Amino acid sequence: MNGQWVLFLEFLVGGIVFLLLVHFILKFFGKRFGRAYRNKADHLVIITGNNQQSIERVVWSYYFWNRFRGNPGRITCLDMGSLDDTLIILQKLKQKYPGLRIVKIDATAEDAISEWIQSQEQGKEKILVIDLREIDASKERYLA
């Protein structure tokens, strides 16, 4: 009976040592080779225009991963006069995600986008800008 306990304790200690070794190896290589791009933006700016196909997925993904990392993050959607359900979807998402802000901009005012982004870059937040207008427009061309 005594030999079984010794064997059990050796197995237990060996397992713990093995797990610690794997942990430190992964941590070392993660720091060494894990310098790939990670989303470090505090503020995501999405330029939309008839993007009902993709807007919810983009917003959900950003908030999911930021919450997972412990950073609430903020999103501002610059809507360029959507005629589909993009604004309705954004209004629903705004209720779910309080950090979501919707700004309506005239579709012909391209300069207004760059001015708005430059005004936001005055702060210390890291801003990531994604323009979704071309993504959904290219999908619609090939649907027919």
MDTraj code that builds the backbone (N, CA, C; nanometers):
import mdtraj as md
import numpy as np

residues = "MET ASN GLY GLN TRP VAL LEU PHE LEU GLU PHE LEU VAL GLY GLY ILE VAL PHE LEU LEU LEU VAL HIS PHE ILE LEU LYS PHE PHE GLY LYS ARG PHE GLY ARG ALA TYR ARG ASN LYS ALA ASP HIS LEU VAL ILE ILE THR GLY ASN ASN GLN GLN SER ILE GLU ARG VAL VAL TRP SER TYR TYR PHE TRP ASN ARG PHE ARG GLY ASN PRO GLY ARG ILE THR CYS LEU ASP MET GLY SER LEU ASP ASP THR LEU ILE ILE LEU GLN LYS LEU LYS GLN LYS TYR PRO GLY LEU ARG ILE VAL LYS ILE ASP ALA THR ALA GLU ASP ALA ILE SER GLU TRP ILE GLN SER GLN GLU GLN GLY LYS GLU LYS ILE LEU VAL ILE ASP LEU ARG GLU ILE ASP ALA SER LYS GLU ARG TYR LEU ALA".split()
xyz = np.array([
    [0.0823, -0.1192, 0.0000],
    [0.0000, 0.0000, 0.0000],
    [0.0866, 0.1254, 0.0000],
    [0.1961, 0.1227, 0.0739],
    [0.2851, 0.2371, 0.0825],
    [0.3506, 0.2657, -0.0522],
    [0.3826, 0.1612, -0.1277],
    [0.4452, 0.1769, -0.2584],
    [0.3507, 0.2421, -0.3591],
    [0.2196, 0.2169, -0.3445],
    [0.1218, 0.2782, -0.4344],
    [0.1141, 0.4289, -0.4116],
    [0.1222, 0.4707, -0.2849],
    [0.1179, 0.6145, -0.2552],
    [0.2414, 0.6852, -0.3105],
    [0.3544, 0.6213, -0.2978],
    [0.4778, 0.6801, -0.3503],
    [0.4680, 0.6931, -0.5017],
    [0.4170, 0.5894, -0.5669],
    [0.4002, 0.5931, -0.7118],
    [0.3008, 0.7024, -0.7520],
    [0.1917, 0.7139, -0.6758],
    [0.0908, 0.8169, -0.7034],
    [0.1508, 0.9567, -0.6880],
    [0.2259, 0.9797, -0.5799],
    [0.2869, 1.1107, -0.5571],
    [0.3912, 1.1427, -0.6639],
    [0.4693, 1.0421, -0.7056],
    [0.5656, 1.0649, -0.8133],
    [0.4936, 1.1041, -0.9422],
    [0.3852, 1.0347, -0.9714],
    [0.3066, 1.0652, -1.0908],
    [0.2473, 1.2060, -1.0819],
    [0.1946, 1.2424, -0.9666],
    [0.1340, 1.3742, -0.9466],
    [0.2380, 1.4853, -0.9599],
    [0.3506, 1.4714, -0.8932],
    [0.4567, 1.5722, -0.9002],
    [0.5122, 1.5796, -1.0421],
    [0.5309, 1.4660, -1.1058],
    [0.5793, 1.4642, -1.2436],
    [0.4822, 1.5343, -1.3379],
    [0.3529, 1.5137, -1.3187],
    [0.2519, 1.5806, -1.4013],
    [0.2533, 1.7309, -1.3821],
    [0.2657, 1.7750, -1.2582],
    [0.2700, 1.9189, -1.2295],
    [0.3948, 1.9815, -1.2906],
    [0.5083, 1.9149, -1.2758],
    [0.6331, 1.9658, -1.3342],
    [0.6204, 1.9729, -1.4863],
    [0.5612, 1.8703, -1.5465],
    [0.5425, 1.8699, -1.6919],
    [0.4531, 1.9860, -1.7364],
    [0.3424, 2.0092, -1.6671],
    [0.2525, 2.1196, -1.7026],
    [0.3210, 2.2551, -1.6873],
    [0.3981, 2.2717, -1.5815],
    [0.4719, 2.3970, -1.5638],
    [0.5746, 2.4166, -1.6748],
    [0.6415, 2.3098, -1.7125],
    [0.7393, 2.3172, -1.8209],
    [0.6718, 2.3573, -1.9526],
    [0.5603, 2.2959, -1.9847],
    [0.4860, 2.3311, -2.1066],
    [0.4397, 2.4761, -2.0995],
    [0.3917, 2.5184, -1.9843],
    [0.3454, 2.6567, -1.9672],
    [0.4576, 2.7566, -1.9957],
    [0.5740, 2.7340, -1.9373],
    [0.6846, 2.8277, -1.9567],
    [0.7392, 2.8240, -2.0995],
    [0.7388, 2.7071, -2.1619],
    [0.7826, 2.6990, -2.3021],
    [0.6873, 2.7780, -2.3911],
    [0.5575, 2.7593, -2.3723],
    [0.4598, 2.8337, -2.4526],
    [0.4685, 2.9835, -2.4270],
    [0.4892, 3.0204, -2.3023],
    [0.5011, 3.1624, -2.2697],
    [0.6255, 3.2223, -2.3355],
    [0.7363, 3.1509, -2.3304],
    [0.8607, 3.1989, -2.3912],
    [0.8449, 3.2154, -2.5416],
    [0.7955, 3.1115, -2.6086],
    [0.7810, 3.1192, -2.7538],
    [0.6701, 3.2153, -2.7939],
    [0.5689, 3.2298, -2.7101],
    [0.4631, 3.3262, -2.7392],
    [0.5153, 3.4687, -2.7392],
    [0.6023, 3.5004, -2.6447],
    [0.6615, 3.6347, -2.6413],
    [0.7608, 3.6529, -2.7551],
    [0.8318, 3.5478, -2.7856],
    [0.9368, 3.5573, -2.8868],
    [0.8815, 3.5655, -3.0285],
    [0.7826, 3.4818, -3.0578],
    [0.7305, 3.4745, -3.1939],
    [0.5899, 3.5310, -3.2062],
    [0.5316, 3.5743, -3.0981],
    [0.3940, 3.6216, -3.1003],
    [0.3810, 3.7695, -3.1257],
    [0.4736, 3.8264, -3.1972],
    [0.4677, 3.9698, -3.2229],
    [0.3880, 4.0017, -3.3485],
    [0.3066, 3.9102, -3.3914],
    [0.2208, 3.9350, -3.5072],
    [0.1177, 4.0407, -3.4689],
    [0.0486, 4.0918, -3.5687],
    [-0.0488, 4.1975, -3.5432],
    [-0.1574, 4.1486, -3.4491],
    [-0.1837, 4.2263, -3.3519],
    [-0.2972, 4.2040, -3.2637],
    [-0.3768, 4.3330, -3.2627],
    [-0.5049, 4.3197, -3.2436],
    [-0.5904, 4.4378, -3.2419],
    [-0.5612, 4.5170, -3.1151],
    [-0.4901, 4.6256, -3.1282],
    [-0.4566, 4.7087, -3.0135],
    [-0.5315, 4.8409, -3.0183],
    [-0.6310, 4.8483, -3.1042],
    [-0.7062, 4.9726, -3.1190],
    [-0.8030, 4.9889, -3.0023],
    [-0.8030, 5.1080, -2.9443],
    [-0.8993, 5.1410, -2.8399],
    [-1.0312, 5.1855, -2.9017],
    [-1.0231, 5.2336, -3.0245],
    [-1.1392, 5.2927, -3.0902],
    [-1.1429, 5.2440, -3.2349],
    [-1.2479, 5.1733, -3.2691],
    [-1.2662, 5.1250, -3.4059],
    [-1.3632, 5.2178, -3.4769],
    [-1.3237, 5.2672, -3.5932],
    [-1.4099, 5.3518, -3.6753],
    [-1.4458, 5.2711, -3.7994],
    [-1.5761, 5.2496, -3.8189],
    [-1.6238, 5.1729, -3.9335],
    [-1.6978, 5.2678, -4.0262],
    [-1.6545, 5.2739, -4.1506],
    [-1.7231, 5.3550, -4.2511],
    [-1.8197, 5.2620, -4.3235],
    [-1.9491, 5.2920, -4.3117],
    [-2.0502, 5.2038, -4.3689],
    [-2.1310, 5.2746, -4.4759],
    [-2.1875, 5.1949, -4.5608],
    [-2.2781, 5.2424, -4.6642],
    [-2.3424, 5.1199, -4.7266],
    [-2.4647, 5.0894, -4.6846],
    [-2.5355, 4.9695, -4.7319],
    [-2.4567, 4.8426, -4.7004],
    [-2.4284, 4.8229, -4.5738],
    [-2.3494, 4.7077, -4.5295],
    [-2.4263, 4.6149, -4.4372],
    [-2.5524, 4.5934, -4.4653],
    [-2.6316, 4.5089, -4.3767],
    [-2.5790, 4.3657, -4.3698],
    [-2.5055, 4.3217, -4.4705],
    [-2.4530, 4.1850, -4.4723],
    [-2.3393, 4.1635, -4.3725],
    [-2.2627, 4.2683, -4.3415],
    [-2.1407, 4.2463, -4.2638],
    [-2.1300, 4.3283, -4.1359],
    [-2.2119, 4.4293, -4.1167],
    [-2.1916, 4.5219, -4.0047],
    [-2.2063, 4.4540, -3.8685],
    [-2.3055, 4.3684, -3.8539],
    [-2.3267, 4.3044, -3.7239],
    [-2.2098, 4.2133, -3.6875],
    [-2.1595, 4.1403, -3.7840],
    [-2.0468, 4.0496, -3.7594],
    [-1.9217, 4.1267, -3.7176],
    [-1.8952, 4.2398, -3.7821],
    [-1.7765, 4.3190, -3.7504],
    [-1.7873, 4.3772, -3.6094],
    [-1.9031, 4.4339, -3.5761],
    [-1.9235, 4.4941, -3.4435],
    [-1.9148, 4.3870, -3.3354],
    [-1.9834, 4.2755, -3.3556],
    [-1.9824, 4.1689, -3.2562],
    [-1.8406, 4.1176, -3.2336],
    [-1.7678, 4.0948, -3.3420],
    [-1.6326, 4.0411, -3.3314],
    [-1.5409, 4.1346, -3.2537],
    [-1.5475, 4.2636, -3.2837],
    [-1.4623, 4.3605, -3.2140],
    [-1.4926, 4.3614, -3.0644],
    [-1.6210, 4.3699, -3.0279],
    [-1.6558, 4.3733, -2.8861],
    [-1.6245, 4.2414, -2.8170],
    [-1.6460, 4.1296, -2.8848],
    [-1.6188, 3.9998, -2.8243],
    [-1.4716, 3.9871, -2.7868],
    [-1.3821, 4.0152, -2.8820],
    [-1.2402, 3.9975, -2.8549],
    [-1.1859, 4.1021, -2.7584],
    [-1.2379, 4.2233, -2.7631],
    [-1.1921, 4.3238, -2.6668],
    [-1.2385, 4.2898, -2.5261],
    [-1.3609, 4.2430, -2.5118],
    [-1.4094, 4.2034, -2.3800],
    [-1.3306, 4.0836, -2.3288],
    [-1.2965, 3.9928, -2.4186],
    [-1.2170, 3.8748, -2.3824],
    [-1.0811, 3.9163, -2.3276],
    [-1.0241, 4.0248, -2.3817],
    [-0.8938, 4.0747, -2.3364],
    [-0.9053, 4.1737, -2.2212],
    [-1.0269, 4.2043, -2.1780],
    [-1.0457, 4.2962, -2.0665],
    [-1.0466, 4.4422, -2.1055],
    [-1.0602, 4.4711, -2.2338],
    [-1.0645, 4.6089, -2.2822],
    [-1.2011, 4.6315, -2.3466],
    [-1.2826, 4.7215, -2.2930],
    [-1.4179, 4.7363, -2.3479],
    [-1.4201, 4.7881, -2.4913],
    [-1.3303, 4.8773, -2.5261],
    [-1.3252, 4.9294, -2.6627],
    [-1.4450, 5.0175, -2.6973],
    [-1.4274, 5.0944, -2.8032],
    [-1.5352, 5.1802, -2.8538],
    [-1.5425, 5.1651, -3.0046],
    [-1.6639, 5.1775, -3.0566],
    [-1.6833, 5.1748, -3.2010],
    [-1.7639, 5.2968, -3.2408],
    [-1.7201, 5.3622, -3.3473],
    [-1.7981, 5.4683, -3.4099],
    [-1.8244, 5.4256, -3.5531],
    [-1.9513, 5.4231, -3.5907],
    [-1.9898, 5.3900, -3.7277],
    [-2.0232, 5.5190, -3.8003],
    [-1.9477, 5.5476, -3.9045],
    [-1.9751, 5.6631, -3.9894],
    [-2.0600, 5.6131, -4.1053],
    [-2.1893, 5.6408, -4.1004],
    [-2.2793, 5.5916, -4.2043],
    [-2.2893, 5.6932, -4.3168],
    [-2.2643, 5.6458, -4.4368],
    [-2.2630, 5.7314, -4.5552],
    [-2.3946, 5.7216, -4.6319],
    [-2.5055, 5.7332, -4.5619],
    [-2.6365, 5.7335, -4.6268],
    [-2.6837, 5.5960, -4.6693],
    [-2.6797, 5.5003, -4.5801],
    [-2.7250, 5.3652, -4.6133],
    [-2.8731, 5.3649, -4.6478],
    [-2.9079, 5.2899, -4.7509],
    [-3.0475, 5.2775, -4.7928],
    [-3.1055, 5.1416, -4.7551],
    [-3.0221, 5.0505, -4.7108],
    [-3.0700, 4.9190, -4.6693],
    [-3.0948, 4.9194, -4.5180],
    [-3.0867, 4.8049, -4.4540],
    [-3.1164, 4.7934, -4.3106],
    [-2.9953, 4.8177, -4.2207],
    [-2.8899, 4.8749, -4.2725],
    [-2.7690, 4.8971, -4.1925],
    [-2.7979, 4.9814, -4.0688],
    [-2.8697, 5.0917, -4.0840],
    [-2.8978, 5.1791, -3.9690],
    [-2.9874, 5.1110, -3.8663],
    [-3.0827, 5.0314, -3.9113],
    [-3.1696, 4.9582, -3.8180],
    [-3.0859, 4.8591, -3.7374],
    [-2.9979, 4.7890, -3.8055],
    [-2.9093, 4.6935, -3.7374],
    [-2.8197, 4.7661, -3.6379],
    [-2.7655, 4.8806, -3.6774],
    [-2.6792, 4.9577, -3.5871],
    [-2.7552, 5.0065, -3.4644],
    [-2.8810, 5.0479, -3.4822],
    [-2.9614, 5.0929, -3.3676],
    [-2.9838, 4.9783, -3.2689],
    [-3.0090, 4.8578, -3.3197],
    [-3.0250, 4.7413, -3.2312],
    [-2.8941, 4.7111, -3.1582],
    [-2.7839, 4.7188, -3.2320],
    [-2.6535, 4.6920, -3.1708],
    [-2.6167, 4.7977, -3.0672],
    [-2.6620, 4.9199, -3.0881],
    [-2.6325, 5.0285, -2.9934],
    [-2.6962, 5.0006, -2.8574],
    [-2.8128, 4.9365, -2.8574],
    [-2.8771, 4.8998, -2.7308],
    [-2.7968, 4.7918, -2.6586],
    [-2.7375, 4.7023, -2.7357],
    [-2.6611, 4.5924, -2.6768],
    [-2.5210, 4.6357, -2.6343],
    [-2.4593, 4.7251, -2.7127],
    [-2.3228, 4.7702, -2.6873],
    [-2.3235, 4.9212, -2.6641],
    [-2.3182, 4.9651, -2.5387],
    [-2.3267, 5.1092, -2.5104],
    [-2.2094, 5.1903, -2.5641],
    [-2.0979, 5.1281, -2.5957],
    [-1.9830, 5.2000, -2.6502],
    [-1.9929, 5.2266, -2.7993],
    [-2.1038, 5.1879, -2.8600],
    [-2.1237, 5.2073, -3.0038],
    [-2.1861, 5.3437, -3.0299],
    [-2.1270, 5.4154, -3.1227],
    [-2.1768, 5.5487, -3.1589],
    [-2.2024, 5.5514, -3.3091],
    [-2.3127, 5.6124, -3.3498],
    [-2.3486, 5.6199, -3.4912],
    [-2.3451, 5.7655, -3.5340],
    [-2.2691, 5.7931, -3.6395],
    [-2.2597, 5.9286, -3.6944],
    [-2.3039, 5.9216, -3.8399],
    [-2.4050, 6.0001, -3.8745],
    [-2.4537, 6.0022, -4.0130],
    [-2.3826, 6.1131, -4.0890],
    [-2.3260, 6.0754, -4.2030],
    [-2.2532, 6.1698, -4.2879],
    [-2.3112, 6.1602, -4.4282],
    [-2.3209, 6.2727, -4.4951],
    [-2.3700, 6.2753, -4.6322],
    [-2.2793, 6.1903, -4.7213],
    [-2.3399, 6.1117, -4.8088],
    [-2.2640, 6.0191, -4.8935],
    [-2.1666, 6.0901, -4.9870],
    [-2.1923, 6.2160, -5.0174],
    [-2.1033, 6.2888, -5.1086],
    [-1.9916, 6.3617, -5.0355],
    [-1.9915, 6.3591, -4.9045],
    [-1.8948, 6.4360, -4.8249],
    [-1.7772, 6.3488, -4.7825],
    [-1.6944, 6.3077, -4.8772],
    [-1.5759, 6.2269, -4.8462],
    [-1.4783, 6.3029, -4.7563],
    [-1.4694, 6.4344, -4.7734],
    [-1.3790, 6.5146, -4.6902],
    [-1.4221, 6.5135, -4.5441],
    [-1.5521, 6.4999, -4.5209],
    [-1.6020, 6.4981, -4.3833],
    [-1.5474, 6.3779, -4.3070],
    [-1.5262, 6.2676, -4.3759],
    [-1.4711, 6.1483, -4.3104],
    [-1.3297, 6.1757, -4.2613],
    [-1.2447, 6.2259, -4.3490],
    [-1.1055, 6.2504, -4.3083],
    [-1.0970, 6.3582, -4.2010],
    [-1.1823, 6.4601, -4.2091],
    [-1.1837, 6.5636, -4.1046],
    [-1.2263, 6.5045, -3.9712],
    [-1.3278, 6.4191, -3.9734],
    [-1.3767, 6.3592, -3.8495],
    [-1.2682, 6.2705, -3.7887],
    [-1.2028, 6.1907, -3.8709],
    [-1.0978, 6.1012, -3.8209],
    [-0.9805, 6.1817, -3.7660],
    [-0.9411, 6.2878, -3.8338],
    [-0.8318, 6.3719, -3.7847],
    [-0.8680, 6.4368, -3.6519],
    [-0.9934, 6.4745, -3.6343],
    [-1.0342, 6.5346, -3.5066],
    [-1.0271, 6.4324, -3.3937],
    [-1.0511, 6.3055, -3.4244],
    [-1.0448, 6.2009, -3.3230],
    [-0.9012, 6.1616, -3.2900],
    [-0.8113, 6.1760, -3.3844],
    [-0.6720, 6.1372, -3.3622],
    [-0.5981, 6.2338, -3.2713],
    [-0.6604, 6.3425, -3.2341],
    [-0.5984, 6.4382, -3.1424],
    [-0.5785, 6.3754, -3.0041],
    [-0.6645, 6.2804, -2.9687],
    [-0.6538, 6.2148, -2.8385],
    [-0.5430, 6.1114, -2.8373],
    [-0.5345, 6.0382, -2.7265],
    [-0.4289, 5.9388, -2.7114],
    [-0.4757, 5.7988, -2.7480],
    [-0.6000, 5.7862, -2.7902],
    [-0.6517, 5.6553, -2.8268],
    [-0.5913, 5.6080, -2.9588],
    [-0.5723, 5.4780, -2.9678],
    [-0.5298, 5.4197, -3.0952],
    [-0.6556, 5.3912, -3.1759],
    [-0.6596, 5.4445, -3.2972],
    [-0.7783, 5.4329, -3.3812],
    [-0.7488, 5.3396, -3.4980],
    [-0.8434, 5.2502, -3.5240],
    [-0.8377, 5.1632, -3.6405],
    [-0.9582, 5.1959, -3.7272],
    [-0.9352, 5.2249, -3.8554],
    [-1.0431, 5.2616, -3.9470],
    [-1.0640, 5.1480, -4.0466],
    [-1.1895, 5.1033, -4.0576],
    [-1.2264, 5.0001, -4.1542],
    [-1.3348, 5.0565, -4.2446],
    [-1.3123, 5.0496, -4.3742],
    [-1.4101, 5.0967, -4.4721],
    [-1.4807, 4.9749, -4.5302],
    [-1.6074, 4.9569, -4.4931],
    [-1.6834, 4.8410, -4.5390],
    [-1.7599, 4.8671, -4.6681],
    [-1.7597, 4.9867, -4.7169],
    [-1.8439, 5.0195, -4.8326],
    [-1.8123, 4.9343, -4.9542],
    [-1.6884, 4.9112, -4.9829],
    [-1.6520, 4.8360, -5.1030],
    [-1.6742, 4.6861, -5.0879],
    [-1.6677, 4.6351, -4.9657],
    [-1.6818, 4.4910, -4.9449],
    [-1.8191, 4.4429, -4.9892],
    [-1.9250, 4.5011, -4.9355],
    [-2.0590, 4.4563, -4.9705],
    [-2.0959, 4.4954, -5.1122],
    [-2.0446, 4.6050, -5.1626],
    [-2.0750, 4.6461, -5.2994],
    [-2.0192, 4.5444, -5.3988],
    [-1.9014, 4.4900, -5.3709],
    [-1.8441, 4.3917, -5.4628],
    [-1.9220, 4.2607, -5.4588],
    [-1.9779, 4.2240, -5.3442],
    [-2.0590, 4.1029, -5.3348],
    [-2.1856, 4.1176, -5.4177],
    [-2.2468, 4.2351, -5.4128],
    [-2.3724, 4.2556, -5.4833],
    [-2.3545, 4.2447, -5.6337],
    [-2.2404, 4.2802, -5.6854],
    [-2.2165, 4.2734, -5.8294],
    [-2.2229, 4.1301, -5.8802],
    [-2.1807, 4.0350, -5.7984],
    [-2.1708, 3.8970, -5.8448],
    [-2.2904, 3.8116, -5.8046],
    [-2.3898, 3.8705, -5.7409],
    [-2.5057, 3.7933, -5.6992],
    [-2.5998, 3.7622, -5.8148],
    [-2.6021, 3.8427, -5.9171],
    [-2.6982, 3.8260, -6.0267],
    [-2.6676, 3.7075, -6.1138],
])
top = md.Topology()
chain = top.add_chain()
for i, resn in enumerate(residues, 1):
    res = top.add_residue(resn, chain, resSeq=i)
    for name in ("N", "CA", "C"):
        top.add_atom(name, md.element.get_by_symbol(name[0]), res)
traj = md.Trajectory(xyz[None], top)
